[in-house]
């Protein structure tokens, strides 16, 4: 890996991507020091003496029943309804459960940028609605991976956060400073500015620095009412503090309601023209200038269920046992770049909007993966596709490629297929189903998936 | 606007002024509409690169430019170097060429412009390149990482025991990964030089070769129409042949079977891809250097059917090598760099094969000369054609290796210091070419009256032989050449003998110990005709005859018989005659021995 002296980006050399991606072979694993830092905060907040010499299990059982009961109860009820969330009494529970659940989601958009040599070696980030600092921690963990693989490079991350909840600022401060001790010597991390403020009309953007990366995770969810109302307005201000070659990463929960809210804002913001969508919905055949669609397209991160979640699972919180975390994201940029280039040799492919004229025929398609449904019983995958040539508002308008997992294994794809990747299918048969159009693969079919 | 400019050489860097005009500027004007809008203030970034090979691994220059002039006659500006980038000249050159090819900026001769006027995204793309984003198996990335470090052991360790890769294994249908594992096994299957007799080691590496063959065969089952897997399998068998043929190499296999298997899979691979230079070369080499010898030395009846079969096999070998050479010639200059080694080896292999074909009866000619018989060696048109072909391919080899068509300009010191850059050692190429010219000299001298050609061929042969000899001599002294090079002395001496310069020949061979060289030395002694020649010869020849590895023993015996006859030593004559077989008897006519 080298550093481009013009824009400071990390430039992948021949085997660097392979080296980075070898980490993606495994499920994400939360380092123990992050979980110990979470427990340390809970201990200190609840006036329990924290002994760093204790083993992890000892620390878990050192939490008083009263504190634990409240955490469990809060995790169960926190986002139970679509009501506006008030974090006043939920900080411990949010830290205990949601921090870990949100750390690794940012890796997917970071990888999207990294594969096109758009990640800076020295990064200045602004995390809006930082909460307990999940996104900065996720970014630091990603950079730690790069730092280990490239010991000859000196990386740095400067973090500014904006957060309305003062307690969360304290938690974020605690988590970032606690975990920084475990960084490699060639990775410097600094939490610079902690802005305790609501991002409303009065917010002084002029007082802010300009950033390589601005992130917002779970900032515009259904439970954050005011933020949704102001979503487009907030986002439209961000280009003012985003560097010309910077990126904005929005991450939201993986349900359809939040997905639609995120896409509604996306459609409005791209119409204004200051920001373009970099990923995951880049046009296949032409650059998409504006978006009208609103389909549900969750992506996933796969992880080894961390110790704290296993602990909660044993205490009866079922969702803590999930091995995959659905979420939705958009990466915006100012410079018009998109994750994938438009396809040049279009003549070899049938656009998805024209598939209904090809029933029974063997054709080639190229499309982005919209979502993936795993049919565990039949060992099958249904990969929902989108190439930007049509929309998927109605259920019967779905276009999916259905294949046995063995088909993918045979061509070497044993990693998970996830939304936002680009799929090329050759020699697939077009079939009509009651849900829309299905592309059937056979032994003659070929498949390529791009990260 | 953003610029990439070809700086040509370091002088431009010293001058800090860039100037382009005429033909060097024309492609830029033709390719970039924005050329006419160029102004200093509009240039947001400029990078200077060097084309010359010696700058390949050096960083390109980030330039700040001033006083830019762009019109139909010139593109010029002053500049200062802001920084040296980490991107190398080679990377930028290749990326620019790729972009130029896609955007149709190459001229008729496929040359790219010297100055590029680009938008930001293309400027960035050239600088950063584009990585392959294709998703692979969970193992593929790990395999590729190890492969990039030539860490074959770690690849194999990912799947130990390798036996477990079979029906039902996750990778059993994954042709790409199977191939890579097979390749790693093949690498681990190569015996280490110092352990060629270590049974434990040989057993271990043989297992890896077995796995490699099994996995390659599975790849062929999965992709029977993909020539790459057939090539890989054929190459594994080919390596087995080489390992079993290597002096002091392993001997734990059946070379004849390996030759058959290699040929079979190479033929299948070539049937799917006739243009493969490597496969054609390897098949040709196998046939010409191994298969034909195998046929000749295996027990068989020397009947017309056998000769017909031998001729067909030979044709097949020659055709393969000629195909490799032709396909190389059809490649674009840039592509040729990839296959230059195979091209050189093809030329050398074919040239060497033709060189050992003609039967010129040089020894018989010289024997007749010192014995005074009226034996007249003959020569056929086929022999002349063989020598001519040997000359053609060895000269192609020499030109490709040296980049020089002038044999006169050979410099021993230069060749010695550059011998590692040659695919075939310069000593060997010059030696074989020297033998070709010696044959040509011999043919012309004995079968024509073209004095000019005779002198010319002799001079070239002497030059080549002398250079080869000097390289061998100096190389041995400096220990950069460690093998036996007496074969060069032998042929160099023979050339001197043909030139009637017997003392030079004797001087070259007087310390030799190999039997075949003793024969040449004795021929020189006998032609020199000094009083003690017979005694000297008998002393040398007795040693030569006692040497059980001396393949030229029949000549030694024949010459001894001649000397005994001349000395009137009937006792020894009759005794030796009784032990002479038909391979010695064929020299009797030219020696006047009966």
Interface residues (C-beta under 8 A of the other chain):
Chain A: X2 X3 X4 X5 X6 X7 X9 X11 X12 X14 X15 X16 X17 X18 X19 X21 X22 X24 X25 X115 X117 X335 X336 X337 X406 X409 X410 X411 X412 X413 X414 X415 X417 X421 X448 X449 X450 X451
Chain B: X45 X62 X83 X85 X86 X87 X120 X121 X124 X127 X128 X129 X131 X132 X133 X134 X135 X136 X137 X138 X139 X140 X141 X142 X144 X145 X148 X170 X173 X174 X175 X176 X177 X222
